[in-house]
Amino acid sequence: MINAKKIEDIAKQVTDAIPPGLKNIAADFEDKTKTVLQRKLSQLDVVSREEFDVQTQVLLKTREKIAQLETKIAELEAKFSAEN
């Protein structure tokens, strides 16, 4: 669901911004930052990029099918009108 690598990258950026004198507590801060980010991001209503891409493909196929069905309906309506 949530890309763990992205969370680690964000936590690392925050940690890297800490002044050198505070690096001794940076590891603990990084762990806590990861935990908080993971908890908060898991509460969001988001999908992974993979899920998004899959749904995009499903939508494209659905649109193609609808277009085909609309064409078929138009042909059938024209044929029905011509017979009556």
C-alpha positions as CSV (number, residue, x, y, z in Angstrom):
1,M,0.0,0.0,0.0
2,I,2.4,2.7,1.2
3,N,5.9,2.6,-0.3
4,A,8.2,1.9,2.6
5,K,11.2,3.3,0.6
6,K,9.5,6.7,0.3
7,I,8.9,6.8,4.0
8,E,12.6,5.9,4.7
9,D,13.7,8.6,2.2
10,I,11.6,11.3,4.0
11,A,12.8,10.2,7.4
12,K,16.4,10.3,6.1
13,Q,15.9,13.8,4.8
14,V,14.6,15.0,8.1
15,T,17.5,13.3,9.9
16,D,20.1,14.8,7.5
17,A,18.8,18.2,8.3
18,I,19.8,17.8,12.0
19,P,22.9,19.8,13.0
20,P,26.1,17.6,13.5
21,G,26.1,18.2,17.3
22,L,22.7,16.4,17.5
23,K,23.7,13.3,15.4
24,N,23.9,11.1,18.5
25,I,20.1,11.3,18.9
26,A,19.5,11.2,15.2
27,A,19.0,7.4,15.0
28,D,16.3,7.5,17.6
29,F,14.7,10.5,16.0
30,E,14.7,8.8,12.6
31,D,13.0,5.7,14.0
32,K,10.4,7.8,15.7
33,T,9.9,9.8,12.5
34,K,9.4,6.6,10.5
35,T,6.9,5.3,13.0
36,V,4.9,8.5,13.0
37,L,4.9,8.8,9.2
38,Q,3.9,5.2,8.7
39,R,1.1,5.6,11.2
40,K,-0.2,8.8,9.7
41,L,0.1,7.7,6.1
42,S,-1.7,4.5,6.8
43,Q,-4.6,6.6,8.0
44,L,-4.9,8.3,4.6
45,D,-7.2,7.0,2.0
46,V,-4.6,6.5,-0.7
47,V,-3.7,3.7,-3.2
48,S,-0.3,2.6,-4.4
49,R,1.0,3.6,-7.8
50,E,0.6,0.0,-8.9
51,E,-3.1,-0.1,-7.9
52,F,-3.6,3.3,-9.6
53,D,-2.0,2.0,-12.8
54,V,-4.1,-1.1,-12.8
55,Q,-7.3,0.9,-12.3
56,T,-6.3,3.2,-15.1
57,Q,-6.0,0.2,-17.4
58,V,-9.4,-1.1,-16.3
59,L,-10.9,2.3,-16.9
60,L,-9.4,2.5,-20.4
61,K,-10.7,-1.0,-21.3
62,T,-14.1,-0.1,-19.9
63,R,-14.3,3.1,-22.0
64,E,-13.4,1.1,-25.1
65,K,-16.1,-1.5,-24.4
66,I,-18.7,1.3,-23.8
67,A,-17.7,2.9,-27.1
68,Q,-18.1,-0.4,-28.9
69,L,-21.5,-1.0,-27.2
70,E,-22.7,2.5,-28.2
71,T,-21.7,1.9,-31.8
72,K,-23.5,-1.5,-31.7
73,I,-26.7,0.1,-30.2
74,A,-26.7,2.8,-32.8
75,E,-26.4,0.2,-35.6
76,L,-29.2,-1.8,-34.1
77,E,-31.4,1.3,-33.7
78,A,-30.8,2.3,-37.3
79,K,-31.6,-1.3,-38.5
80,F,-34.7,-1.4,-36.4
81,S,-35.9,2.0,-37.7
82,A,-35.2,1.0,-41.3
83,E,-37.3,-2.2,-40.8
84,N,-40.3,-0.3,-39.4
